Amino acid sequence: EDGAHGIIADIFQALNDVGFSIPSQGSTYWNGDAMGSVDYKDLDETPEAVESTNATVAKNAAHLARLLADRPY
């Protein structure tokens, strides 16, 4: 989990540095059991926590897109 947070932080900071607008809670990730061998794409169902976060990420991105479309800077 720390790795995902670190990668997301680095990418978002780099994008921000070159002028991208990043929505709040603009990322999502899944990490399975430690040392596990199951990939996200191989899951039968999306875990509820990931599904909920994915929906929030999409809503926040759409909200920011509407704000920027209405009042570009």
PDB file of N, H, CA, C and O in Angstrom:
ATOM      1  N   GLU A   1       0.828  -1.194   0.000  1.00  0.00           N
ATOM      2  CA  GLU A   1       0.000   0.000   0.000  1.00  0.00           C
ATOM      3  C   GLU A   1       0.865   1.249   0.000  1.00  0.00           C
ATOM      4  O   GLU A   1       0.563   2.211  -0.706  1.00  0.00           O
ATOM      5  N   ASP A   2       1.937   1.247   0.782  1.00  0.00           N
ATOM      6  H   ASP A   2       2.183   0.466   1.356  1.00  0.00           H
ATOM      7  CA  ASP A   2       2.824   2.411   0.786  1.00  0.00           C
ATOM      8  C   ASP A   2       3.406   2.651  -0.598  1.00  0.00           C
ATOM      9  O   ASP A   2       3.592   3.797  -1.007  1.00  0.00           O
ATOM     10  N   GLY A   3       3.692   1.573  -1.319  1.00  0.00           N
ATOM     11  H   GLY A   3       3.541   0.642  -0.987  1.00  0.00           H
ATOM     12  CA  GLY A   3       4.225   1.711  -2.675  1.00  0.00           C
ATOM     13  C   GLY A   3       3.241   2.390  -3.600  1.00  0.00           C
ATOM     14  O   GLY A   3       3.621   3.259  -4.385  1.00  0.00           O
ATOM     15  N   ALA A   4       1.972   2.001  -3.516  1.00  0.00           N
ATOM     16  H   ALA A   4       1.664   1.295  -2.878  1.00  0.00           H
ATOM     17  CA  ALA A   4       0.945   2.625  -4.353  1.00  0.00           C
ATOM     18  C   ALA A   4       0.818   4.104  -4.028  1.00  0.00           C
ATOM     19  O   ALA A   4       0.746   4.935  -4.933  1.00  0.00           O
ATOM     20  N   HIS A   5       0.792   4.438  -2.752  1.00  0.00           N
ATOM     21  H   HIS A   5       0.851   3.763  -2.016  1.00  0.00           H
ATOM     22  CA  HIS A   5       0.694   5.851  -2.355  1.00  0.00           C
ATOM     23  C   HIS A   5       1.892   6.643  -2.866  1.00  0.00           C
ATOM     24  O   HIS A   5       1.736   7.761  -3.356  1.00  0.00           O
ATOM     25  N   GLY A   6       3.075   6.070  -2.755  1.00  0.00           N
ATOM     26  H   GLY A   6       3.202   5.161  -2.358  1.00  0.00           H
ATOM     27  CA  GLY A   6       4.283   6.756  -3.202  1.00  0.00           C
ATOM     28  C   GLY A   6       4.296   6.989  -4.700  1.00  0.00           C
ATOM     29  O   GLY A   6       4.660   8.072  -5.158  1.00  0.00           O
ATOM     30  N   ILE A   7       3.902   5.987  -5.466  1.00  0.00           N
ATOM     31  H   ILE A   7       3.606   5.107  -5.095  1.00  0.00           H
ATOM     32  CA  ILE A   7       3.864   6.121  -6.921  1.00  0.00           C
ATOM     33  C   ILE A   7       2.827   7.156  -7.330  1.00  0.00           C
ATOM     34  O   ILE A   7       3.096   8.007  -8.178  1.00  0.00           O
ATOM     35  N   ILE A   8       1.647   7.086  -6.734  1.00  0.00           N
ATOM     36  H   ILE A   8       1.429   6.395  -6.045  1.00  0.00           H
ATOM     37  CA  ILE A   8       0.594   8.053  -7.044  1.00  0.00           C
ATOM     38  C   ILE A   8       1.052   9.465  -6.697  1.00  0.00           C
ATOM     39  O   ILE A   8       0.831  10.395  -7.472  1.00  0.00           O
ATOM     40  N   ALA A   9       1.686   9.630  -5.545  1.00  0.00           N
ATOM     41  H   ALA A   9       1.866   8.874  -4.916  1.00  0.00           H
ATOM     42  CA  ALA A   9       2.172  10.951  -5.137  1.00  0.00           C
ATOM     43  C   ALA A   9       3.192  11.489  -6.130  1.00  0.00           C
ATOM     44  O   ALA A   9       3.138  12.661  -6.502  1.00  0.00           O
ATOM     45  N   ASP A  10       4.117  10.647  -6.561  1.00  0.00           N
ATOM     46  H   ASP A  10       4.161   9.695  -6.259  1.00  0.00           H
ATOM     47  CA  ASP A  10       5.135  11.085  -7.519  1.00  0.00           C
ATOM     48  C   ASP A  10       4.515  11.478  -8.860  1.00  0.00           C
ATOM     49  O   ASP A  10       4.862  12.512  -9.430  1.00  0.00           O
ATOM     50  N   ILE A  11       3.605  10.656  -9.355  1.00  0.00           N
ATOM     51  H   ILE A  11       3.323   9.816  -8.891  1.00  0.00           H
ATOM     52  CA  ILE A  11       2.963  10.943 -10.644  1.00  0.00           C
ATOM     53  C   ILE A  11       2.125  12.209 -10.559  1.00  0.00           C
ATOM     54  O   ILE A  11       2.210  13.067 -11.437  1.00  0.00           O
ATOM     55  N   PHE A  12       1.317  12.335  -9.513  1.00  0.00           N
ATOM     56  H   PHE A  12       1.248  11.638  -8.799  1.00  0.00           H
ATOM     57  CA  PHE A  12       0.465  13.521  -9.385  1.00  0.00           C
ATOM     58  C   PHE A  12       1.293  14.789  -9.217  1.00  0.00           C
ATOM     59  O   PHE A  12       0.936  15.835  -9.760  1.00  0.00           O
ATOM     60  N   GLN A  13       2.383  14.710  -8.479  1.00  0.00           N
ATOM     61  H   GLN A  13       2.673  13.860  -8.038  1.00  0.00           H
ATOM     62  CA  GLN A  13       3.236  15.889  -8.324  1.00  0.00           C
ATOM     63  C   GLN A  13       3.853  16.281  -9.657  1.00  0.00           C
ATOM     64  O   GLN A  13       3.912  17.466  -9.987  1.00  0.00           O
ATOM     65  N   ALA A  14       4.312  15.305 -10.427  1.00  0.00           N
ATOM     66  H   ALA A  14       4.263  14.342 -10.159  1.00  0.00           H
ATOM     67  CA  ALA A  14       4.890  15.592 -11.742  1.00  0.00           C
ATOM     68  C   ALA A  14       3.849  16.215 -12.669  1.00  0.00           C
ATOM     69  O   ALA A  14       4.146  17.180 -13.373  1.00  0.00           O
ATOM     70  N   LEU A  15       2.648  15.678 -12.673  1.00  0.00           N
ATOM     71  H   LEU A  15       2.407  14.894 -12.101  1.00  0.00           H
ATOM     72  CA  LEU A  15       1.584  16.245 -13.506  1.00  0.00           C
ATOM     73  C   LEU A  15       1.233  17.658 -13.055  1.00  0.00           C
ATOM     74  O   LEU A  15       1.037  18.545 -13.886  1.00  0.00           O
ATOM     75  N   ASN A  16       1.152  17.867 -11.756  1.00  0.00           N
ATOM     76  H   ASN A  16       1.311  17.146 -11.082  1.00  0.00           H
ATOM     77  CA  ASN A  16       0.857  19.187 -11.213  1.00  0.00           C
ATOM     78  C   ASN A  16       1.952  20.181 -11.591  1.00  0.00           C
ATOM     79  O   ASN A  16       1.659  21.335 -11.906  1.00  0.00           O
ATOM     80  N   ASP A  17       3.191  19.749 -11.563  1.00  0.00           N
ATOM     81  H   ASP A  17       3.428  18.812 -11.307  1.00  0.00           H
ATOM     82  CA  ASP A  17       4.319  20.623 -11.887  1.00  0.00           C
ATOM     83  C   ASP A  17       4.262  21.144 -13.322  1.00  0.00           C
ATOM     84  O   ASP A  17       4.771  22.227 -13.609  1.00  0.00           O
ATOM     85  N   VAL A  18       3.649  20.381 -14.218  1.00  0.00           N
ATOM     86  H   VAL A  18       3.235  19.501 -13.985  1.00  0.00           H
ATOM     87  CA  VAL A  18       3.568  20.819 -15.617  1.00  0.00           C
ATOM     88  C   VAL A  18       2.177  21.327 -15.986  1.00  0.00           C
ATOM     89  O   VAL A  18       1.857  21.460 -17.167  1.00  0.00           O
ATOM     90  N   GLY A  19       1.347  21.612 -14.979  1.00  0.00           N
ATOM     91  H   GLY A  19       1.607  21.505 -14.019  1.00  0.00           H
ATOM     92  CA  GLY A  19       0.096  22.317 -15.212  1.00  0.00           C
ATOM     93  C   GLY A  19      -1.182  21.511 -15.267  1.00  0.00           C
ATOM     94  O   GLY A  19      -2.235  22.062 -15.590  1.00  0.00           O
ATOM     95  N   PHE A  20      -1.129  20.243 -14.965  1.00  0.00           N
ATOM     96  H   PHE A  20      -0.274  19.796 -14.702  1.00  0.00           H
ATOM     97  CA  PHE A  20      -2.355  19.450 -14.964  1.00  0.00           C
ATOM     98  C   PHE A  20      -3.179  19.752 -13.716  1.00  0.00           C
ATOM     99  O   PHE A  20      -2.633  20.026 -12.648  1.00  0.00           O
ATOM    100  N   SER A  21      -4.489  19.698 -13.868  1.00  0.00           N
ATOM    101  H   SER A  21      -4.933  19.475 -14.736  1.00  0.00           H
ATOM    102  CA  SER A  21      -5.400  19.811 -12.723  1.00  0.00           C
ATOM    103  C   SER A  21      -5.750  18.401 -12.270  1.00  0.00           C
ATOM    104  O   SER A  21      -6.169  17.570 -13.076  1.00  0.00           O
ATOM    105  N   ILE A  22      -5.581  18.138 -11.009  1.00  0.00           N
ATOM    106  H   ILE A  22      -5.240  18.813 -10.355  1.00  0.00           H
ATOM    107  CA  ILE A  22      -5.818  16.809 -10.454  1.00  0.00           C
ATOM    108  C   ILE A  22      -7.027  16.884  -9.527  1.00  0.00           C
ATOM    109  O   ILE A  22      -7.034  17.686  -8.593  1.00  0.00           O
ATOM    110  N   PRO A  23      -8.052  16.060  -9.768  1.00  0.00           N
ATOM    111  CA  PRO A  23      -9.210  16.092  -8.874  1.00  0.00           C
ATOM    112  C   PRO A  23      -8.867  15.518  -7.501  1.00  0.00           C
ATOM    113  O   PRO A  23      -7.952  14.707  -7.356  1.00  0.00           O
ATOM    114  N   SER A  24      -9.616  15.958  -6.510  1.00  0.00           N
ATOM    115  H   SER A  24     -10.359  16.617  -6.628  1.00  0.00           H
ATOM    116  CA  SER A  24      -9.418  15.376  -5.179  1.00  0.00           C
ATOM    117  C   SER A  24      -9.742  13.891  -5.246  1.00  0.00           C
ATOM    118  O   SER A  24     -10.589  13.462  -6.030  1.00  0.00           O
ATOM    119  N   GLN A  25      -9.073  13.130  -4.434  1.00  0.00           N
ATOM    120  H   GLN A  25      -8.385  13.479  -3.797  1.00  0.00           H
ATOM    121  CA  GLN A  25      -9.175  11.665  -4.456  1.00  0.00           C
ATOM    122  C   GLN A  25      -9.200  11.175  -5.896  1.00  0.00           C
ATOM    123  O   GLN A  25     -10.145  10.513  -6.326  1.00  0.00           O
ATOM    124  N   GLY A  26      -8.155  11.509  -6.631  1.00  0.00           N
ATOM    125  H   GLY A  26      -7.387  12.048  -6.282  1.00  0.00           H
ATOM    126  CA  GLY A  26      -8.094  11.204  -8.055  1.00  0.00           C
ATOM    127  C   GLY A  26      -7.396   9.909  -8.390  1.00  0.00           C
ATOM    128  O   GLY A  26      -6.958   9.725  -9.526  1.00  0.00           O
ATOM    129  N   SER A  27      -7.281   9.018  -7.446  1.00  0.00           N
ATOM    130  H   SER A  27      -7.637   9.167  -6.524  1.00  0.00           H
ATOM    131  CA  SER A  27      -6.597   7.754  -7.729  1.00  0.00           C
ATOM    132  C   SER A  27      -7.290   6.598  -7.015  1.00  0.00           C
ATOM    133  O   SER A  27      -8.012   6.771  -6.033  1.00  0.00           O
ATOM    134  N   THR A  28      -7.039   5.435  -7.550  1.00  0.00           N
ATOM    135  H   THR A  28      -6.453   5.295  -8.348  1.00  0.00           H
ATOM    136  CA  THR A  28      -7.540   4.215  -6.930  1.00  0.00           C
ATOM    137  C   THR A  28      -6.528   3.106  -7.193  1.00  0.00           C
ATOM    138  O   THR A  28      -5.789   3.158  -8.176  1.00  0.00           O
ATOM    139  N   TYR A  29      -6.493   2.134  -6.348  1.00  0.00           N
ATOM    140  H   TYR A  29      -7.094   2.091  -5.549  1.00  0.00           H
ATOM    141  CA  TYR A  29      -5.575   1.017  -6.527  1.00  0.00           C
ATOM    142  C   TYR A  29      -6.109  -0.180  -5.759  1.00  0.00           C
ATOM    143  O   TYR A  29      -6.972  -0.057  -4.889  1.00  0.00           O
ATOM    144  N   TRP A  30      -5.582  -1.314  -6.099  1.00  0.00           N
ATOM    145  H   TRP A  30      -4.882  -1.414  -6.805  1.00  0.00           H
ATOM    146  CA  TRP A  30      -5.908  -2.540  -5.368  1.00  0.00           C
ATOM    147  C   TRP A  30      -4.601  -3.257  -5.092  1.00  0.00           C
ATOM    148  O   TRP A  30      -3.765  -3.409  -5.983  1.00  0.00           O
ATOM    149  N   ASN A  31      -4.432  -3.685  -3.886  1.00  0.00           N
ATOM    150  H   ASN A  31      -5.111  -3.561  -3.163  1.00  0.00           H
ATOM    151  CA  ASN A  31      -3.304  -4.558  -3.582  1.00  0.00           C
ATOM    152  C   ASN A  31      -3.853  -5.780  -2.858  1.00  0.00           C
ATOM    153  O   ASN A  31      -4.597  -5.679  -1.883  1.00  0.00           O
ATOM    154  N   GLY A  32      -3.470  -6.896  -3.358  1.00  0.00           N
ATOM    155  H   GLY A  32      -2.865  -6.978  -4.150  1.00  0.00           H
ATOM    156  CA  GLY A  32      -3.957  -8.143  -2.788  1.00  0.00           C
ATOM    157  C   GLY A  32      -3.185  -8.529  -1.542  1.00  0.00           C
ATOM    158  O   GLY A  32      -2.491  -7.711  -0.939  1.00  0.00           O
ATOM    159  N   ASP A  33      -3.319  -9.772  -1.175  1.00  0.00           N
ATOM    160  H   ASP A  33      -3.884 -10.437  -1.665  1.00  0.00           H
ATOM    161  CA  ASP A  33      -2.608 -10.289  -0.009  1.00  0.00           C
ATOM    162  C   ASP A  33      -1.103 -10.175  -0.225  1.00  0.00           C
ATOM    163  O   ASP A  33      -0.606 -10.314  -1.342  1.00  0.00           O
ATOM    164  N   ALA A  34      -0.402  -9.925   0.850  1.00  0.00           N
ATOM    165  H   ALA A  34      -0.805  -9.812   1.758  1.00  0.00           H
ATOM    166  CA  ALA A  34       1.055  -9.840   0.766  1.00  0.00           C
ATOM    167  C   ALA A  34       1.622 -11.123   0.163  1.00  0.00           C
ATOM    168  O   ALA A  34       1.259 -12.230   0.563  1.00  0.00           O
ATOM    169  N   MET A  35       2.496 -10.956  -0.781  1.00  0.00           N
ATOM    170  H   MET A  35       2.791 -10.057  -1.106  1.00  0.00           H
ATOM    171  CA  MET A  35       3.153 -12.071  -1.469  1.00  0.00           C
ATOM    172  C   MET A  35       2.143 -12.963  -2.193  1.00  0.00           C
ATOM    173  O   MET A  35       2.445 -14.115  -2.504  1.00  0.00           O
ATOM    174  N   GLY A  36       0.951 -12.437  -2.463  1.00  0.00           N
ATOM    175  H   GLY A  36       0.706 -11.501  -2.210  1.00  0.00           H
ATOM    176  CA  GLY A  36      -0.070 -13.219  -3.148  1.00  0.00           C
ATOM    177  C   GLY A  36       0.208 -13.316  -4.637  1.00  0.00           C
ATOM    178  O   GLY A  36       1.059 -12.606  -5.172  1.00  0.00           O
ATOM    179  N   SER A  37      -0.515 -14.197  -5.292  1.00  0.00           N
ATOM    180  H   SER A  37      -1.207 -14.774  -4.857  1.00  0.00           H
ATOM    181  CA  SER A  37      -0.291 -14.411  -6.722  1.00  0.00           C
ATOM    182  C   SER A  37      -1.520 -14.060  -7.554  1.00  0.00           C
ATOM    183  O   SER A  37      -1.560 -14.364  -8.746  1.00  0.00           O
ATOM    184  N   VAL A  38      -2.525 -13.425  -6.949  1.00  0.00           N
ATOM    185  H   VAL A  38      -2.492 -13.178  -5.981  1.00  0.00           H
ATOM    186  CA  VAL A  38      -3.751 -13.089  -7.668  1.00  0.00           C
ATOM    187  C   VAL A  38      -3.649 -11.663  -8.197  1.00  0.00           C
ATOM    188  O   VAL A  38      -3.412 -10.722  -7.439  1.00  0.00           O
ATOM    189  N   ASP A  39      -3.832 -11.516  -9.506  1.00  0.00           N
ATOM    190  H   ASP A  39      -4.024 -12.280 -10.122  1.00  0.00           H
ATOM    191  CA  ASP A  39      -3.867 -10.196 -10.123  1.00  0.00           C
ATOM    192  C   ASP A  39      -5.293  -9.661 -10.085  1.00  0.00           C
ATOM    193  O   ASP A  39      -6.260 -10.424 -10.068  1.00  0.00           O
ATOM    194  N   TYR A  40      -5.405  -8.336 -10.071  1.00  0.00           N
ATOM    195  H   TYR A  40      -4.621  -7.716 -10.085  1.00  0.00           H
ATOM    196  CA  TYR A  40      -6.720  -7.689 -10.042  1.00  0.00           C
ATOM    197  C   TYR A  40      -7.587  -8.179 -11.195  1.00  0.00           C
ATOM    198  O   TYR A  40      -8.771  -8.459 -11.008  1.00  0.00           O
ATOM    199  N   LYS A  41      -7.013  -8.282 -12.364  1.00  0.00           N
ATOM    200  H   LYS A  41      -6.051  -8.055 -12.516  1.00  0.00           H
ATOM    201  CA  LYS A  41      -7.778  -8.690 -13.549  1.00  0.00           C
ATOM    202  C   LYS A  41      -8.322 -10.111 -13.434  1.00  0.00           C
ATOM    203  O   LYS A  41      -9.246 -10.483 -14.158  1.00  0.00           O
ATOM    204  N   ASP A  42      -7.759 -10.899 -12.535  1.00  0.00           N
ATOM    205  H   ASP A  42      -7.008 -10.597 -11.947  1.00  0.00           H
ATOM    206  CA  ASP A  42      -8.192 -12.282 -12.362  1.00  0.00           C
ATOM    207  C   ASP A  42      -9.255 -12.466 -11.284  1.00  0.00           C
ATOM    208  O   ASP A  42      -9.732 -13.582 -11.077  1.00  0.00           O
ATOM    209  N   LEU A  43      -9.632 -11.396 -10.596  1.00  0.00           N
ATOM    210  H   LEU A  43      -9.244 -10.490 -10.763  1.00  0.00           H
ATOM    211  CA  LEU A  43     -10.661 -11.502  -9.558  1.00  0.00           C
ATOM    212  C   LEU A  43     -12.014 -11.788 -10.198  1.00  0.00           C
ATOM    213  O   LEU A  43     -12.306 -11.286 -11.283  1.00  0.00           O
ATOM    214  N   ASP A  44     -12.831 -12.581  -9.540  1.00  0.00           N
ATOM    215  H   ASP A  44     -12.594 -12.989  -8.658  1.00  0.00           H
ATOM    216  CA  ASP A  44     -14.179 -12.850 -10.033  1.00  0.00           C
ATOM    217  C   ASP A  44     -15.075 -11.631  -9.872  1.00  0.00           C
ATOM    218  O   ASP A  44     -15.928 -11.363 -10.718  1.00  0.00           O
ATOM    219  N   GLU A  45     -14.880 -10.893  -8.783  1.00  0.00           N
ATOM    220  H   GLU A  45     -14.187 -11.111  -8.096  1.00  0.00           H
ATOM    221  CA  GLU A  45     -15.670  -9.691  -8.507  1.00  0.00           C
ATOM    222  C   GLU A  45     -14.746  -8.593  -8.011  1.00  0.00           C
ATOM    223  O   GLU A  45     -13.705  -8.859  -7.411  1.00  0.00           O
ATOM    224  N   THR A  46     -15.147  -7.349  -8.274  1.00  0.00           N
ATOM    225  H   THR A  46     -15.993  -7.133  -8.761  1.00  0.00           H
ATOM    226  CA  THR A  46     -14.397  -6.214  -7.751  1.00  0.00           C
ATOM    227  C   THR A  46     -14.730  -6.062  -6.271  1.00  0.00           C
ATOM    228  O   THR A  46     -15.907  -6.028  -5.913  1.00  0.00           O
ATOM    229  N   PRO A  47     -13.729  -5.969  -5.408  1.00  0.00           N
ATOM    230  CA  PRO A  47     -14.007  -5.772  -3.981  1.00  0.00           C
ATOM    231  C   PRO A  47     -14.815  -4.490  -3.759  1.00  0.00           C
ATOM    232  O   PRO A  47     -14.598  -3.494  -4.449  1.00  0.00           O
ATOM    233  N   GLU A  48     -15.734  -4.511  -2.811  1.00  0.00           N
ATOM    234  H   GLU A  48     -15.911  -5.320  -2.251  1.00  0.00           H
ATOM    235  CA  GLU A  48     -16.626  -3.376  -2.541  1.00  0.00           C
ATOM    236  C   GLU A  48     -15.850  -2.088  -2.292  1.00  0.00           C
ATOM    237  O   GLU A  48     -16.227  -1.035  -2.805  1.00  0.00           O
ATOM    238  N   ALA A  49     -14.783  -2.155  -1.521  1.00  0.00           N
ATOM    239  H   ALA A  49     -14.476  -3.011  -1.105  1.00  0.00           H
ATOM    240  CA  ALA A  49     -14.011  -0.941  -1.219  1.00  0.00           C
ATOM    241  C   ALA A  49     -13.410  -0.347  -2.490  1.00  0.00           C
ATOM    242  O   ALA A  49     -13.387   0.873  -2.650  1.00  0.00           O
ATOM    243  N   VAL A  50     -12.930  -1.187  -3.383  1.00  0.00           N
ATOM    244  H   VAL A  50     -12.949  -2.178  -3.253  1.00  0.00           H
ATOM    245  CA  VAL A  50     -12.347  -0.706  -4.641  1.00  0.00           C
ATOM    246  C   VAL A  50     -13.446  -0.154  -5.546  1.00  0.00           C
ATOM    247  O   VAL A  50     -13.273   0.895  -6.166  1.00  0.00           O
ATOM    248  N   GLU A  51     -14.560  -0.849  -5.620  1.00  0.00           N
ATOM    249  H   GLU A  51     -14.700  -1.701  -5.116  1.00  0.00           H
ATOM    250  CA  GLU A  51     -15.683  -0.397  -6.445  1.00  0.00           C
ATOM    251  C   GLU A  51     -16.173   0.975  -5.990  1.00  0.00           C
ATOM    252  O   GLU A  51     -16.423   1.853  -6.816  1.00  0.00           O
ATOM    253  N   SER A  52     -16.307   1.156  -4.704  1.00  0.00           N
ATOM    254  H   SER A  52     -16.104   0.442  -4.033  1.00  0.00           H
ATOM    255  CA  SER A  52     -16.754   2.433  -4.148  1.00  0.00           C
ATOM    256  C   SER A  52     -15.747   3.545  -4.447  1.00  0.00           C
ATOM    257  O   SER A  52     -16.130   4.652  -4.827  1.00  0.00           O
ATOM    258  N   THR A  53     -14.466   3.244  -4.272  1.00  0.00           N
ATOM    259  H   THR A  53     -14.155   2.345  -3.963  1.00  0.00           H
ATOM    260  CA  THR A  53     -13.430   4.239  -4.550  1.00  0.00           C
ATOM    261  C   THR A  53     -13.389   4.572  -6.035  1.00  0.00           C
ATOM    262  O   THR A  53     -13.234   5.738  -6.397  1.00  0.00           O
ATOM    263  N   ASN A  54     -13.523   3.570  -6.902  1.00  0.00           N
ATOM    264  H   ASN A  54     -13.649   2.623  -6.608  1.00  0.00           H
ATOM    265  CA  ASN A  54     -13.551   3.820  -8.344  1.00  0.00           C
ATOM    266  C   ASN A  54     -14.684   4.770  -8.711  1.00  0.00           C
ATOM    267  O   ASN A  54     -14.499   5.673  -9.528  1.00  0.00           O
ATOM    268  N   ALA A  55     -15.848   4.572  -8.116  1.00  0.00           N
ATOM    269  H   ALA A  55     -15.998   3.838  -7.453  1.00  0.00           H
ATOM    270  CA  ALA A  55     -16.991   5.448  -8.390  1.00  0.00           C
ATOM    271  C   ALA A  55     -16.707   6.872  -7.921  1.00  0.00           C
ATOM    272  O   ALA A  55     -17.039   7.831  -8.616  1.00  0.00           O
ATOM    273  N   THR A  56     -16.102   7.013  -6.761  1.00  0.00           N
ATOM    274  H   THR A  56     -15.832   6.233  -6.196  1.00  0.00           H
ATOM    275  CA  THR A  56     -15.765   8.346  -6.244  1.00  0.00           C
ATOM    276  C   THR A  56     -14.742   9.036  -7.134  1.00  0.00           C
ATOM    277  O   THR A  56     -14.872  10.227  -7.417  1.00  0.00           O
ATOM    278  N   VAL A  57     -13.729   8.304  -7.578  1.00  0.00           N
ATOM    279  H   VAL A  57     -13.624   7.337  -7.348  1.00  0.00           H
ATOM    280  CA  VAL A  57     -12.716   8.871  -8.477  1.00  0.00           C
ATOM    281  C   VAL A  57     -13.386   9.383  -9.756  1.00  0.00           C
ATOM    282  O   VAL A  57     -13.096  10.489 -10.210  1.00  0.00           O
ATOM    283  N   ALA A  58     -14.274   8.584 -10.330  1.00  0.00           N
ATOM    284  H   ALA A  58     -14.510   7.685  -9.961  1.00  0.00           H
ATOM    285  CA  ALA A  58     -14.955   8.986 -11.561  1.00  0.00           C
ATOM    286  C   ALA A  58     -15.825  10.221 -11.336  1.00  0.00           C
ATOM    287  O   ALA A  58     -15.830  11.132 -12.164  1.00  0.00           O
ATOM    288  N   LYS A  59     -16.553  10.259 -10.235  1.00  0.00           N
ATOM    289  H   LYS A  59     -16.549   9.519  -9.562  1.00  0.00           H
ATOM    290  CA  LYS A  59     -17.402  11.421  -9.937  1.00  0.00           C
ATOM    291  C   LYS A  59     -16.571  12.680  -9.731  1.00  0.00           C
ATOM    292  O   LYS A  59     -16.938  13.749 -10.219  1.00  0.00           O
ATOM    293  N   ASN A  60     -15.459  12.565  -9.017  1.00  0.00           N
ATOM    294  H   ASN A  60     -15.161  11.696  -8.621  1.00  0.00           H
ATOM    295  CA  ASN A  60     -14.610  13.729  -8.775  1.00  0.00           C
ATOM    296  C   ASN A  60     -13.964  14.224 -10.064  1.00  0.00           C
ATOM    297  O   ASN A  60     -13.841  15.432 -10.269  1.00  0.00           O
ATOM    298  N   ALA A  61     -13.552  13.309 -10.932  1.00  0.00           N
ATOM    299  H   ALA A  61     -13.652  12.328 -10.766  1.00  0.00           H
ATOM    300  CA  ALA A  61     -12.963  13.703 -12.216  1.00  0.00           C
ATOM    301  C   ALA A  61     -14.002  14.397 -13.092  1.00  0.00           C
ATOM    302  O   ALA A  61     -13.698  15.401 -13.736  1.00  0.00           O
ATOM    303  N   ALA A  62     -15.229  13.869 -13.121  1.00  0.00           N
ATOM    304  H   ALA A  62     -15.476  13.053 -12.598  1.00  0.00           H
ATOM    305  CA  ALA A  62     -16.293  14.495 -13.906  1.00  0.00           C
ATOM    306  C   ALA A  62     -16.637  15.872 -13.349  1.00  0.00           C
ATOM    307  O   ALA A  62     -16.881  16.807 -14.111  1.00  0.00           O
ATOM    308  N   HIS A  63     -16.657  15.999 -12.039  1.00  0.00           N
ATOM    309  H   HIS A  63     -16.458  15.239 -11.420  1.00  0.00           H
ATOM    310  CA  HIS A  63     -16.945  17.289 -11.403  1.00  0.00           C
ATOM    311  C   HIS A  63     -15.880  18.320 -11.781  1.00  0.00           C
ATOM    312  O   HIS A  63     -16.216  19.445 -12.149  1.00  0.00           O
ATOM    313  N   LEU A  64     -14.615  17.951 -11.695  1.00  0.00           N
ATOM    314  H   LEU A  64     -14.342  17.036 -11.396  1.00  0.00           H
ATOM    315  CA  LEU A  64     -13.540  18.872 -12.063  1.00  0.00           C
ATOM    316  C   LEU A  64     -13.625  19.229 -13.543  1.00  0.00           C
ATOM    317  O   LEU A  64     -13.414  20.385 -13.909  1.00  0.00           O
ATOM    318  N   ALA A  65     -13.926  18.268 -14.385  1.00  0.00           N
ATOM    319  H   ALA A  65     -14.097  17.329 -14.087  1.00  0.00           H
ATOM    320  CA  ALA A  65     -14.055  18.539 -15.821  1.00  0.00           C
ATOM    321  C   ALA A  65     -15.165  19.549 -16.091  1.00  0.00           C
ATOM    322  O   ALA A  65     -15.000  20.443 -16.921  1.00  0.00           O
ATOM    323  N   ARG A  66     -16.298  19.412 -15.394  1.00  0.00           N
ATOM    324  H   ARG A  66     -16.432  18.685 -14.720  1.00  0.00           H
ATOM    325  CA  ARG A  66     -17.393  20.382 -15.561  1.00  0.00           C
ATOM    326  C   ARG A  66     -16.968  21.764 -15.095  1.00  0.00           C
ATOM    327  O   ARG A  66     -17.243  22.757 -15.769  1.00  0.00           O
ATOM    328  N   LEU A  67     -16.298  21.839 -13.949  1.00  0.00           N
ATOM    329  H   LEU A  67     -16.074  21.032 -13.402  1.00  0.00           H
ATOM    330  CA  LEU A  67     -15.834  23.133 -13.441  1.00  0.00           C
ATOM    331  C   LEU A  67     -14.889  23.805 -14.430  1.00  0.00           C
ATOM    332  O   LEU A  67     -15.015  25.000 -14.698  1.00  0.00           O
ATOM    333  N   LEU A  68     -13.947  23.046 -14.970  1.00  0.00           N
ATOM    334  H   LEU A  68     -13.844  22.075 -14.752  1.00  0.00           H
ATOM    335  CA  LEU A  68     -12.983  23.617 -15.907  1.00  0.00           C
ATOM    336  C   LEU A  68     -13.633  23.978 -17.238  1.00  0.00           C
ATOM    337  O   LEU A  68     -13.223  24.944 -17.882  1.00  0.00           O
ATOM    338  N   ALA A  69     -14.636  23.219 -17.656  1.00  0.00           N
ATOM    339  H   ALA A  69     -14.969  22.435 -17.133  1.00  0.00           H
ATOM    340  CA  ALA A  69     -15.346  23.547 -18.895  1.00  0.00           C
ATOM    341  C   ALA A  69     -16.124  24.847 -18.737  1.00  0.00           C
ATOM    342  O   ALA A  69     -16.195  25.651 -19.666  1.00  0.00           O
ATOM    343  N   ASP A  70     -16.706  25.050 -17.560  1.00  0.00           N
ATOM    344  H   ASP A  70     -16.648  24.396 -16.805  1.00  0.00           H
ATOM    345  CA  ASP A  70     -17.487  26.261 -17.303  1.00  0.00           C
ATOM    346  C   ASP A  70     -16.609  27.487 -17.091  1.00  0.00           C
ATOM    347  O   ASP A  70     -16.970  28.590 -17.500  1.00  0.00           O
ATOM    348  N   ARG A  71     -15.458  27.297 -16.455  1.00  0.00           N
ATOM    349  H   ARG A  71     -15.165  26.400 -16.123  1.00  0.00           H
ATOM    350  CA  ARG A  71     -14.580  28.429 -16.123  1.00  0.00           C
ATOM    351  C   ARG A  71     -13.119  28.049 -16.338  1.00  0.00           C
ATOM    352  O   ARG A  71     -12.377  27.844 -15.378  1.00  0.00           O
ATOM    353  N   PRO A  72     -12.711  27.957 -17.599  1.00  0.00           N
ATOM    354  CA  PRO A  72     -11.309  27.604 -17.845  1.00  0.00           C
ATOM    355  C   PRO A  72     -10.372  28.689 -17.335  1.00  0.00           C
ATOM    356  O   PRO A  72     -10.764  29.851 -17.232  1.00  0.00           O
ATOM    357  N   TYR A  73      -9.185  28.332 -17.026  1.00  0.00           N
ATOM    358  H   TYR A  73      -8.867  27.388 -17.109  1.00  0.00           H
ATOM    359  CA  TYR A  73      -8.225  29.319 -16.552  1.00  0.00           C
ATOM    360  C   TYR A  73      -7.055  29.402 -17.489  1.00  0.00           C
ATOM    361  O   TYR A  73      -6.133  30.184 -17.258  1.00  0.00           O
TER     362      TYR A  73
END
